């Protein structure tokens, strides 16, 4: 017979599954940042802006890594657009595009392999 308190052990598993889904969505937004001209990066940054990091160490490292990636990508897009006026912006935007795709792909690979990001606050992987 099932009692009212018997489902408490499943909450952790459901929360962890929700964290993983959220992390996959975050990596999808990072990888779509370049083809959408930064719109996906802005959406991803708004999505994570006031959200607290997960308690699980693996999910926490990826969450911080994604926040840092999205913040740097949006800042580089804004800076690149402004610097187009002095003919440097295209270079900045190109470097940002390559950096964002590589960082998103490497982070997604680590998540799929179940590895935490060692140093999520670094700008270079």
N, CA, C and O atoms as CSV, one atom per row, in Angstrom:
chain,resi,resn,atom,element,x,y,z
A,1,UNK,N,N,0.832,-1.163,0.000
A,1,UNK,CA,C,0.000,0.000,0.000
A,1,UNK,C,C,0.888,1.241,0.000
A,1,UNK,O,O,1.912,1.282,0.682
A,2,UNK,N,N,0.499,2.217,-0.745
A,2,UNK,CA,C,1.288,3.442,-0.883
A,2,UNK,C,C,0.785,4.484,0.100
A,2,UNK,O,O,-0.406,4.786,0.160
A,3,UNK,N,N,1.718,5.024,0.869
A,3,UNK,CA,C,1.397,6.084,1.808
A,3,UNK,C,C,1.670,7.436,1.158
A,3,UNK,O,O,2.308,7.506,0.108
A,4,UNK,N,N,1.187,8.506,1.779
A,4,UNK,CA,C,1.339,9.829,1.194
A,4,UNK,C,C,2.790,10.287,1.146
A,4,UNK,O,O,3.130,11.109,0.295
A,5,UNK,N,N,3.648,9.797,2.012
A,5,UNK,CA,C,5.041,10.236,2.044
A,5,UNK,C,C,5.989,9.338,1.268
A,5,UNK,O,O,7.199,9.559,1.306
A,6,UNK,N,N,5.480,8.334,0.568
A,6,UNK,CA,C,6.338,7.370,-0.117
A,6,UNK,C,C,7.027,7.926,-1.356
A,6,UNK,O,O,7.952,7.294,-1.865
A,7,UNK,N,N,6.616,9.066,-1.849
A,7,UNK,CA,C,7.183,9.593,-3.080
A,7,UNK,C,C,8.340,10.552,-2.844
A,7,UNK,O,O,8.876,11.105,-3.805
A,8,UNK,N,N,8.735,10.762,-1.610
A,8,UNK,CA,C,9.788,11.729,-1.309
A,8,UNK,C,C,11.130,11.316,-1.905
A,8,UNK,O,O,11.929,12.188,-2.248
A,9,UNK,N,N,11.404,10.035,-2.041
A,9,UNK,CA,C,12.687,9.598,-2.590
A,9,UNK,C,C,12.766,9.848,-4.095
A,9,UNK,O,O,13.867,9.925,-4.640
A,10,UNK,N,N,11.644,9.977,-4.773
A,10,UNK,CA,C,11.652,10.221,-6.208
A,10,UNK,C,C,11.858,11.684,-6.556
A,10,UNK,O,O,12.149,11.997,-7.711
A,11,UNK,N,N,11.720,12.579,-5.611
A,11,UNK,CA,C,11.879,14.008,-5.883
A,11,UNK,C,C,13.278,14.335,-6.350
A,11,UNK,O,O,13.454,15.141,-7.264
A,12,UNK,N,N,14.284,13.719,-5.736
A,12,UNK,CA,C,15.669,13.975,-6.133
A,12,UNK,C,C,15.923,13.547,-7.566
A,12,UNK,O,O,16.601,14.251,-8.314
A,13,UNK,N,N,15.387,12.400,-7.954
A,13,UNK,CA,C,15.575,11.908,-9.316
A,13,UNK,C,C,14.848,12.796,-10.315
A,13,UNK,O,O,15.372,13.077,-11.393
A,14,UNK,N,N,13.653,13.235,-9.966
A,14,UNK,CA,C,12.907,14.112,-10.867
A,14,UNK,C,C,13.586,15.462,-10.998
A,14,UNK,O,O,13.628,16.041,-12.083
A,15,UNK,N,N,14.117,15.963,-9.892
A,15,UNK,CA,C,14.831,17.247,-9.928
A,15,UNK,C,C,16.092,17.136,-10.763
A,15,UNK,O,O,16.417,18.045,-11.528
A,16,UNK,N,N,16.806,16.024,-10.621
A,16,UNK,CA,C,18.033,15.829,-11.394
A,16,UNK,C,C,17.715,15.688,-12.880
A,16,UNK,O,O,18.464,16.198,-13.712
A,17,UNK,N,N,16.631,15.014,-13.231
A,17,UNK,CA,C,16.233,14.899,-14.633
A,17,UNK,C,C,15.866,16.268,-15.194
A,17,UNK,O,O,16.178,16.575,-16.344
A,18,UNK,N,N,15.207,17.086,-14.388
A,18,UNK,CA,C,14.869,18.440,-14.813
A,18,UNK,C,C,16.113,19.287,-15.004
A,18,UNK,O,O,16.182,20.092,-15.933
A,19,UNK,N,N,17.106,19.110,-14.125
A,19,UNK,CA,C,18.374,19.833,-14.265
A,19,UNK,C,C,19.081,19.444,-15.559
A,19,UNK,O,O,19.610,20.302,-16.265
A,20,UNK,N,N,19.090,18.149,-15.867
A,20,UNK,CA,C,19.744,17.697,-17.101
A,20,UNK,C,C,19.035,18.236,-18.332
A,20,UNK,O,O,19.685,18.657,-19.289
A,21,UNK,N,N,17.723,18.228,-18.317
A,21,UNK,CA,C,16.966,18.770,-19.445
A,21,UNK,C,C,17.271,20.250,-19.618
A,21,UNK,O,O,17.454,20.725,-20.738
A,22,UNK,N,N,17.323,20.965,-18.524
A,22,UNK,CA,C,17.642,22.391,-18.569
A,22,UNK,C,C,19.049,22.621,-19.117
A,22,UNK,O,O,19.277,23.576,-19.859
A,23,UNK,N,N,19.986,21.757,-18.756
A,23,UNK,CA,C,21.356,21.889,-19.257
A,23,UNK,C,C,21.420,21.606,-20.761
A,23,UNK,O,O,22.138,22.288,-21.492
A,24,UNK,N,N,20.680,20.614,-21.216
A,24,UNK,CA,C,20.654,20.324,-22.657
A,24,UNK,C,C,20.053,21.496,-23.437
A,24,UNK,O,O,20.532,21.840,-24.517
A,25,UNK,N,N,19.013,22.097,-22.888
A,25,UNK,CA,C,18.413,23.274,-23.531
A,25,UNK,C,C,19.424,24.416,-23.564
A,25,UNK,O,O,19.519,25.133,-24.560
A,26,UNK,N,N,20.173,24.583,-22.488
A,26,UNK,CA,C,21.204,25.625,-22.444
A,26,UNK,C,C,22.262,25.426,-23.515
A,26,UNK,O,O,22.663,26.384,-24.176
A,27,UNK,N,N,22.718,24.193,-23.694
A,27,UNK,CA,C,23.715,23.932,-24.739
A,27,UNK,C,C,23.123,24.113,-26.140
A,27,UNK,O,O,23.817,24.559,-27.054
A,28,UNK,N,N,21.855,23.770,-26.307
A,28,UNK,CA,C,21.212,24.004,-27.605
A,28,UNK,C,C,21.169,25.491,-27.921
A,28,UNK,O,O,21.427,25.891,-29.057
A,29,UNK,N,N,20.847,26.310,-26.932
A,29,UNK,CA,C,20.820,27.756,-27.153
A,29,UNK,C,C,22.209,28.300,-27.446
A,29,UNK,O,O,22.355,29.213,-28.259
A,30,UNK,N,N,23.227,27.755,-26.798
A,30,UNK,CA,C,24.606,28.182,-27.084
A,30,UNK,C,C,24.974,27.839,-28.519
A,30,UNK,O,O,25.542,28.666,-29.232
A,31,UNK,N,N,24.652,26.625,-28.943
A,31,UNK,CA,C,25.020,26.211,-30.296
A,31,UNK,C,C,24.201,26.922,-31.374
A,31,UNK,O,O,24.651,27.059,-32.512
A,32,UNK,N,N,23.004,27.370,-31.017
A,32,UNK,CA,C,22.189,28.121,-31.972
A,32,UNK,C,C,22.449,29.625,-31.916
A,32,UNK,O,O,21.801,30.384,-32.637
A,33,UNK,N,N,23.361,30.061,-31.094
A,33,UNK,CA,C,23.647,31.499,-30.966
A,33,UNK,C,C,24.184,32.081,-32.268
A,33,UNK,O,O,23.818,33.196,-32.642
A,34,UNK,N,N,25.033,31.354,-32.952
A,34,UNK,CA,C,25.633,31.871,-34.192
A,34,UNK,C,C,24.624,31.911,-35.337
A,34,UNK,O,O,24.496,32.952,-35.982
A,35,UNK,N,N,23.893,30.810,-35.622
A,35,UNK,CA,C,22.952,30.880,-36.741
A,35,UNK,C,C,21.797,31.852,-36.530
A,35,UNK,O,O,21.191,32.307,-37.499
A,36,UNK,N,N,21.485,32.177,-35.271
A,36,UNK,CA,C,20.382,33.108,-35.005
A,36,UNK,C,C,20.889,34.524,-34.744
A,36,UNK,O,O,20.137,35.379,-34.275
A,37,UNK,N,N,22.145,34.769,-35.042
A,37,UNK,CA,C,22.758,36.100,-34.874
A,37,UNK,C,C,22.653,36.614,-33.444
A,37,UNK,O,O,22.440,37.806,-33.223
A,38,UNK,N,N,22.801,35.724,-32.480
A,38,UNK,CA,C,22.826,36.105,-31.078
A,38,UNK,C,C,21.494,36.101,-30.369
A,38,UNK,O,O,21.456,36.292,-29.154
A,39,UNK,N,N,20.409,35.892,-31.069
A,39,UNK,CA,C,19.093,35.887,-30.429
A,39,UNK,C,C,18.989,34.728,-29.440
A,39,UNK,O,O,18.475,34.901,-28.335
A,40,UNK,N,N,19.472,33.549,-29.829
A,40,UNK,CA,C,19.421,32.391,-28.933
A,40,UNK,C,C,20.295,32.625,-27.707
A,40,UNK,O,O,19.936,32.195,-26.610
A,41,UNK,N,N,21.431,33.294,-27.866
A,41,UNK,CA,C,22.291,33.598,-26.717
A,41,UNK,C,C,21.592,34.552,-25.762
A,41,UNK,O,O,21.677,34.380,-24.547
A,42,UNK,N,N,20.914,35.538,-26.283
A,42,UNK,CA,C,20.182,36.484,-25.427
A,42,UNK,C,C,19.039,35.773,-24.702
A,42,UNK,O,O,18.802,36.038,-23.523
A,43,UNK,N,N,18.337,34.887,-25.380
A,43,UNK,CA,C,17.260,34.122,-24.748
A,43,UNK,C,C,17.835,33.231,-23.651
A,43,UNK,O,O,17.276,33.147,-22.557
A,44,UNK,N,N,18.941,32.572,-23.942
A,44,UNK,CA,C,19.574,31.712,-22.951
A,44,UNK,C,C,20.046,32.486,-21.732
A,44,UNK,O,O,19.916,32.014,-20.603
A,45,UNK,N,N,20.592,33.670,-21.957
A,45,UNK,CA,C,21.054,34.489,-20.842
A,45,UNK,C,C,19.874,34.970,-19.998
A,45,UNK,O,O,19.952,34.967,-18.770
A,46,UNK,N,N,18.798,35.376,-20.635
A,46,UNK,CA,C,17.605,35.784,-19.893
A,46,UNK,C,C,17.011,34.612,-19.116
A,46,UNK,O,O,16.494,34.788,-18.013
A,47,UNK,N,N,17.087,33.428,-19.692
A,47,UNK,CA,C,16.552,32.229,-19.063
A,47,UNK,C,C,17.317,31.873,-17.786
A,47,UNK,O,O,16.734,31.347,-16.838
A,48,UNK,N,N,18.622,32.162,-17.762
A,48,UNK,CA,C,19.460,31.790,-16.621
A,48,UNK,C,C,19.751,32.946,-15.678
A,48,UNK,O,O,20.416,32.762,-14.658
A,49,UNK,N,N,19.268,34.121,-16.003
A,49,UNK,CA,C,19.692,35.330,-15.303
A,49,UNK,C,C,19.495,35.254,-13.796
A,49,UNK,O,O,20.459,35.435,-13.052
A,50,UNK,N,N,18.307,34.997,-13.329
A,50,UNK,CA,C,18.013,34.983,-11.900
A,50,UNK,C,C,17.870,33.565,-11.327
A,50,UNK,O,O,17.497,33.397,-10.166
A,51,UNK,N,N,18.159,32.577,-12.125
A,51,UNK,CA,C,17.999,31.200,-11.694
A,51,UNK,C,C,19.170,30.790,-10.797
A,51,UNK,O,O,20.325,31.097,-11.093
A,52,UNK,N,N,18.866,30.109,-9.721
A,52,UNK,CA,C,19.913,29.634,-8.813
A,52,UNK,C,C,20.584,28.390,-9.392
A,52,UNK,O,O,19.923,27.567,-10.024
A,53,UNK,N,N,21.894,28.251,-9.178
A,53,UNK,CA,C,22.578,27.047,-9.667
A,53,UNK,C,C,22.059,25.799,-8.968
A,53,UNK,O,O,21.667,25.864,-7.803
A,54,UNK,N,N,22.052,24.669,-9.658
A,54,UNK,CA,C,21.596,23.416,-9.052
A,54,UNK,C,C,22.533,22.979,-7.918
A,54,UNK,O,O,23.673,23.438,-7.837
A,55,UNK,N,N,22.055,22.108,-7.062
A,55,UNK,CA,C,22.847,21.617,-5.935
A,55,UNK,C,C,23.834,20.530,-6.358
A,55,UNK,O,O,24.909,20.407,-5.772
A,56,UNK,N,N,23.477,19.749,-7.364
A,56,UNK,CA,C,24.341,18.671,-7.837
A,56,UNK,C,C,25.634,19.261,-8.407
A,56,UNK,O,O,25.563,20.179,-9.225
A,57,UNK,N,N,26.814,18.769,-8.006
A,57,UNK,CA,C,28.082,19.349,-8.485
A,57,UNK,C,C,28.258,19.289,-10.003
A,57,UNK,O,O,28.789,20.226,-10.599
A,58,UNK,N,N,27.823,18.205,-10.628
A,58,UNK,CA,C,27.931,18.085,-12.084
A,58,UNK,C,C,27.058,19.135,-12.769
A,58,UNK,O,O,27.522,19.853,-13.655
A,59,UNK,N,N,25.809,19.218,-12.360
A,59,UNK,CA,C,24.891,20.190,-12.956
A,59,UNK,C,C,25.324,21.615,-12.648
A,59,UNK,O,O,25.184,22.498,-13.495
A,60,UNK,N,N,25.847,21.853,-11.453
A,60,UNK,CA,C,26.303,23.188,-11.069
A,60,UNK,C,C,27.456,23.649,-11.958
A,60,UNK,O,O,27.477,24.797,-12.403
A,61,UNK,N,N,28.407,22.767,-12.215
A,61,UNK,CA,C,29.553,23.170,-13.041
A,61,UNK,C,C,29.120,23.507,-14.466
A,61,UNK,O,O,29.615,24.467,-15.055
A,62,UNK,N,N,28.208,22.730,-15.013
A,62,UNK,CA,C,27.724,23.013,-16.366
A,62,UNK,C,C,26.865,24.275,-16.396
A,62,UNK,O,O,26.921,25.036,-17.363
A,63,UNK,N,N,26.077,24.504,-15.356
A,63,UNK,CA,C,25.249,25.699,-15.287
A,63,UNK,C,C,26.118,26.958,-15.271
A,63,UNK,O,O,25.855,27.904,-16.014
A,64,UNK,N,N,27.145,26.969,-14.430
A,64,UNK,CA,C,28.046,28.119,-14.354
A,64,UNK,C,C,28.787,28.302,-15.673
A,64,UNK,O,O,28.973,29.430,-16.130
A,65,UNK,N,N,29.210,27.204,-16.284
A,65,UNK,CA,C,29.894,27.234,-17.581
A,65,UNK,C,C,28.993,27.853,-18.647
A,65,UNK,O,O,29.448,28.669,-19.449
A,66,UNK,N,N,27.726,27.470,-18.656
A,66,UNK,CA,C,26.782,28.013,-19.632
A,66,UNK,C,C,26.512,29.484,-19.381
A,66,UNK,O,O,26.450,30.269,-20.328
A,67,UNK,N,N,26.351,29.874,-18.124
A,67,UNK,CA,C,26.140,31.285,-17.818
A,67,UNK,C,C,27.307,32.120,-18.321
A,67,UNK,O,O,27.112,33.160,-18.951
A,68,UNK,N,N,28.504,31.667,-18.044
A,68,UNK,CA,C,29.705,32.402,-18.445
A,68,UNK,C,C,29.793,32.475,-19.972
A,68,UNK,O,O,30.129,33.523,-20.524
A,69,UNK,N,N,29.496,31.381,-20.645
A,69,UNK,CA,C,29.556,31.349,-22.106
A,69,UNK,C,C,28.541,32.306,-22.717
A,69,UNK,O,O,28.875,33.077,-23.617
A,70,UNK,N,N,27.313,32.259,-22.235
A,70,UNK,CA,C,26.266,33.118,-22.789
A,70,UNK,C,C,26.532,34.592,-22.506
A,70,UNK,O,O,26.301,35.437,-23.371
A,71,UNK,N,N,27.009,34.907,-21.315
A,71,UNK,CA,C,27.311,36.296,-20.979
A,71,UNK,C,C,28.436,36.828,-21.871
A,71,UNK,O,O,28.342,37.944,-22.383
A,72,UNK,N,N,29.487,36.046,-22.058
A,72,UNK,CA,C,30.600,36.474,-22.906
A,72,UNK,C,C,30.168,36.593,-24.366
A,72,UNK,O,O,30.608,37.506,-25.064
A,73,UNK,N,N,29.318,35.686,-24.833
A,73,UNK,CA,C,28.851,35.742,-26.216
A,73,UNK,C,C,28.015,36.995,-26.467
A,73,UNK,O,O,28.202,37.671,-27.478
A,74,UNK,N,N,27.098,37.308,-25.554
A,74,UNK,CA,C,26.263,38.499,-25.724
A,74,UNK,C,C,27.121,39.762,-25.658
A,74,UNK,O,O,26.918,40.694,-26.436
A,75,UNK,N,N,28.075,39.793,-24.736
A,75,UNK,CA,C,28.969,40.955,-24.634
A,75,UNK,C,C,29.810,41.115,-25.906
A,75,UNK,O,O,30.010,42.234,-26.379
A,76,UNK,N,N,30.298,40.008,-26.456
A,76,UNK,CA,C,31.096,40.080,-27.682
A,76,UNK,C,C,30.245,40.507,-28.877
A,76,UNK,O,O,30.728,41.227,-29.750
A,77,UNK,N,N,29.000,40.078,-28.926
A,77,UNK,CA,C,28.111,40.491,-30.018
A,77,UNK,C,C,27.874,41.995,-29.959
A,77,UNK,O,O,27.959,42.685,-30.974
A,78,UNK,N,N,27.577,42.494,-28.772
A,78,UNK,CA,C,27.348,43.936,-28.624
A,78,UNK,C,C,28.617,44.712,-28.970
A,78,UNK,O,O,28.568,45.705,-29.696
A,79,UNK,N,N,29.751,44.253,-28.447
A,79,UNK,CA,C,31.017,44.915,-28.749
A,79,UNK,C,C,31.373,44.848,-30.226
A,79,UNK,O,O,31.860,45.824,-30.797
A,80,UNK,N,N,31.129,43.697,-30.845
A,80,UNK,CA,C,31.419,43.542,-32.266
A,80,UNK,C,C,30.577,44.445,-33.144
A,80,UNK,O,O,31.065,45.009,-34.123
A,81,UNK,N,N,29.310,44.580,-32.788
A,81,UNK,CA,C,28.424,45.462,-33.552
A,81,UNK,C,C,28.889,46.910,-33.438
A,81,UNK,O,O,28.893,47.646,-34.425
A,82,UNK,N,N,29.280,47.315,-32.234
A,82,UNK,CA,C,29.775,48.680,-32.046
A,82,UNK,C,C,31.091,48.891,-32.785
A,82,UNK,O,O,31.311,49.949,-33.374
A,83,UNK,N,N,31.966,47.886,-32.756
A,83,UNK,CA,C,33.277,48.023,-33.393
A,83,UNK,C,C,33.232,47.915,-34.912
A,83,UNK,O,O,34.249,48.146,-35.565
A,84,UNK,N,N,32.093,47.573,-35.490
A,84,UNK,CA,C,31.979,47.565,-36.951
A,84,UNK,C,C,32.243,48.964,-37.497
A,84,UNK,O,O,32.715,49.120,-38.623
A,85,UNK,N,N,31.939,49.968,-36.700
A,85,UNK,CA,C,32.166,51.353,-37.121
A,85,UNK,C,C,33.638,51.649,-37.411
A,85,UNK,O,O,33.948,52.508,-38.236
A,86,UNK,N,N,34.535,50.948,-36.741
A,86,UNK,CA,C,35.962,51.185,-36.994
A,86,UNK,C,C,36.626,49.981,-37.675
A,86,UNK,O,O,37.842,49.805,-37.593
A,87,UNK,N,N,35.824,49.168,-38.338
A,87,UNK,CA,C,36.290,48.054,-39.161
A,87,UNK,C,C,37.019,46.956,-38.388
A,87,UNK,O,O,37.868,46.272,-38.961
A,88,UNK,N,N,36.716,46.775,-37.129
A,88,UNK,CA,C,37.285,45.686,-36.344
A,88,UNK,C,C,36.176,44.711,-35.924
A,88,UNK,O,O,36.459,43.578,-35.532
A,89,UNK,N,N,34.953,45.141,-36.005
A,89,UNK,CA,C,33.823,44.370,-35.504
A,89,UNK,C,C,33.620,43.036,-36.178
A,89,UNK,O,O,33.230,42.070,-35.521
A,90,UNK,N,N,33.873,42.954,-37.464
A,90,UNK,CA,C,33.685,41.692,-38.183
A,90,UNK,C,C,34.647,40.637,-37.637
A,90,UNK,O,O,34.274,39.475,-37.476
A,91,UNK,N,N,35.869,41.039,-37.359
A,91,UNK,CA,C,36.851,40.118,-36.781
A,91,UNK,C,C,36.398,39.664,-35.396
A,91,UNK,O,O,36.472,38.478,-35.077
A,92,UNK,N,N,35.930,40.599,-34.575
A,92,UNK,CA,C,35.452,40.266,-33.230
A,92,UNK,C,C,34.266,39.297,-33.314
A,92,UNK,O,O,34.204,38.330,-32.556
A,93,UNK,N,N,33.339,39.549,-34.218
A,93,UNK,CA,C,32.174,38.675,-34.368
A,93,UNK,C,C,32.571,37.281,-34.852
A,93,UNK,O,O,31.995,36.284,-34.417
A,94,UNK,N,N,33.548,37.212,-35.748
A,94,UNK,CA,C,34.003,35.908,-36.236
A,94,UNK,C,C,34.661,35.098,-35.123
A,94,UNK,O,O,34.382,33.910,-34.964
A,95,UNK,N,N,35.534,35.748,-34.356
A,95,UNK,CA,C,36.202,35.062,-33.245
A,95,UNK,C,C,35.170,34.610,-32.215
A,95,UNK,O,O,35.262,33.504,-31.684
A,96,UNK,N,N,34.191,35.465,-31.935
A,96,UNK,CA,C,33.139,35.113,-30.991
A,96,UNK,C,C,32.343,33.909,-31.488
A,96,UNK,O,O,31.992,33.032,-30.699
A,97,UNK,N,N,32.060,33.860,-32.767
A,97,UNK,CA,C,31.278,32.750,-33.317
A,97,UNK,C,C,32.031,31.428,-33.165
A,97,UNK,O,O,31.457,30.429,-32.732
A,98,UNK,N,N,33.294,31.428,-33.515
A,98,UNK,CA,C,34.097,30.202,-33.405
A,98,UNK,C,C,34.219,29.791,-31.939
A,98,UNK,O,O,34.055,28.617,-31.605
A,99,UNK,N,N,34.508,30.756,-31.067
A,99,UNK,CA,C,34.678,30.480,-29.637
A,99,UNK,C,C,33.388,29.913,-29.035
A,99,UNK,O,O,33.431,28.956,-28.261
A,100,UNK,N,N,32.256,30.494,-29.385
A,100,UNK,CA,C,30.976,30.050,-28.823
A,100,UNK,C,C,30.642,28.630,-29.267
A,100,UNK,O,O,30.209,27.811,-28.456
A,101,UNK,N,N,30.837,28.338,-30.536
A,101,UNK,CA,C,30.530,26.993,-31.035
A,101,UNK,C,C,31.452,25.955,-30.407
A,101,UNK,O,O,30.992,24.891,-29.992
A,102,UNK,N,N,32.748,26.253,-30.332
A,102,UNK,CA,C,33.682,25.302,-29.723
A,102,UNK,C,C,33.377,25.074,-28.245
A,102,UNK,O,O,33.368,23.939,-27.769
A,103,UNK,N,N,33.133,26.145,-27.543
A,103,UNK,CA,C,32.850,26.033,-26.110
A,103,UNK,C,C,31.544,25.265,-25.867
A,103,UNK,O,O,31.471,24.437,-24.959
A,104,UNK,N,N,30.527,25.537,-26.669
A,104,UNK,CA,C,29.272,24.811,-26.525
A,104,UNK,C,C,29.415,23.331,-26.849
A,104,UNK,O,O,28.854,22.484,-26.153
A,105,UNK,N,N,30.157,23.019,-27.894
A,105,UNK,CA,C,30.345,21.619,-28.295
A,105,UNK,C,C,31.157,20.850,-27.255
A,105,UNK,O,O,30.833,19.705,-26.939
A,106,UNK,N,N,32.203,21.470,-26.724
A,106,UNK,CA,C,33.025,20.787,-25.722
A,106,UNK,C,C,32.261,20.598,-24.414
A,106,UNK,O,O,32.392,19.559,-23.766
A,107,UNK,N,N,31.476,21.580,-24.028
A,107,UNK,CA,C,30.666,21.438,-22.825
A,107,UNK,C,C,29.594,20.371,-22.979
A,107,UNK,O,O,29.351,19.592,-22.057
A,108,UNK,N,N,28.956,20.332,-24.135
A,108,UNK,CA,C,27.939,19.314,-24.399
A,108,UNK,C,C,28.557,17.922,-24.392
A,108,UNK,O,O,27.962,16.976,-23.875
A,109,UNK,N,N,29.743,17.798,-24.963
A,109,UNK,CA,C,30.436,16.510,-24.961
A,109,UNK,C,C,30.689,16.036,-23.528
A,109,UNK,O,O,30.466,14.868,-23.209
A,110,UNK,N,N,31.153,16.945,-22.667
A,110,UNK,CA,C,31.393,16.573,-21.278
A,110,UNK,C,C,30.104,16.190,-20.568
A,110,UNK,O,O,30.096,15.254,-19.768
A,111,UNK,N,N,29.017,16.896,-20.847
A,111,UNK,CA,C,27.735,16.556,-20.231
A,111,UNK,C,C,27.259,15.185,-20.686
A,111,UNK,O,O,26.769,14.401,-19.873
A,112,UNK,N,N,27.394,14.885,-21.958
A,112,UNK,CA,C,26.968,13.579,-22.470
A,112,UNK,C,C,27.804,12.446,-21.883
A,112,UNK,O,O,27.312,11.330,-21.717
A,113,UNK,N,N,29.072,12.732,-21.566
A,113,UNK,CA,C,29.944,11.723,-20.966
A,113,UNK,C,C,29.830,11.687,-19.444
A,113,UNK,O,O,30.466,10.859,-18.792
A,114,UNK,N,N,29.027,12.575,-18.882
A,114,UNK,CA,C,28.818,12.584,-17.439
A,114,UNK,C,C,29.947,13.212,-16.651
A,114,UNK,O,O,30.107,12.923,-15.465
A,115,UNK,N,N,30.730,14.064,-17.283
A,115,UNK,CA,C,31.851,14.723,-16.608
A,115,UNK,C,C,31.492,16.160,-16.265
A,115,UNK,O,O,30.813,16.847,-17.028
A,116,UNK,N,N,31.955,16.595,-15.117
A,116,UNK,CA,C,31.774,17.986,-14.718
A,116,UNK,C,C,32.820,18.850,-15.422
A,116,UNK,O,O,33.862,18.350,-15.846
A,117,UNK,N,N,32.546,20.121,-15.541
A,117,UNK,CA,C,33.517,21.073,-16.082
A,117,UNK,C,C,34.486,21.396,-14.954
A,117,UNK,O,O,34.064,21.838,-13.886
A,118,UNK,N,N,35.769,21.182,-15.175
A,118,UNK,CA,C,36.753,21.391,-14.109
A,118,UNK,C,C,36.800,22.835,-13.625
A,118,UNK,O,O,36.713,23.097,-12.425
A,119,UNK,N,N,36.934,23.752,-14.545
A,119,UNK,CA,C,37.053,25.170,-14.216
A,119,UNK,C,C,35.993,25.948,-14.996
A,119,UNK,O,O,36.295,26.510,-16.049
A,120,UNK,N,N,34.765,25.987,-14.498
A,120,UNK,CA,C,33.674,26.601,-15.270
A,120,UNK,C,C,33.798,28.127,-15.427
A,120,UNK,O,O,33.129,28.701,-16.286
A,121,UNK,N,N,34.621,28.784,-14.633
A,121,UNK,CA,C,34.747,30.234,-14.722
A,121,UNK,C,C,35.794,30.687,-15.726
A,121,UNK,O,O,35.889,31.881,-16.009
A,122,UNK,N,N,36.569,29.784,-16.264
A,122,UNK,CA,C,37.565,30.147,-17.263
A,122,UNK,C,C,36.886,30.535,-18.580
A,122,UNK,O,O,35.843,29.988,-18.939
A,123,UNK,N,N,37.487,31.477,-19.283
A,123,UNK,CA,C,36.951,31.854,-20.598
A,123,UNK,C,C,37.386,30.885,-21.685
A,123,UNK,O,O,36.682,30.714,-22.681
A,124,UNK,N,N,38.522,30.257,-21.510
A,124,UNK,CA,C,38.985,29.263,-22.474
A,124,UNK,C,C,38.865,27.894,-21.852
A,124,UNK,O,O,39.153,27.712,-20.669
A,125,UNK,N,N,38.445,26.943,-22.636
A,125,UNK,CA,C,38.165,25.609,-22.137
A,125,UNK,C,C,39.448,24.985,-21.668
A,125,UNK,O,O,39.447,23.846,-21.203
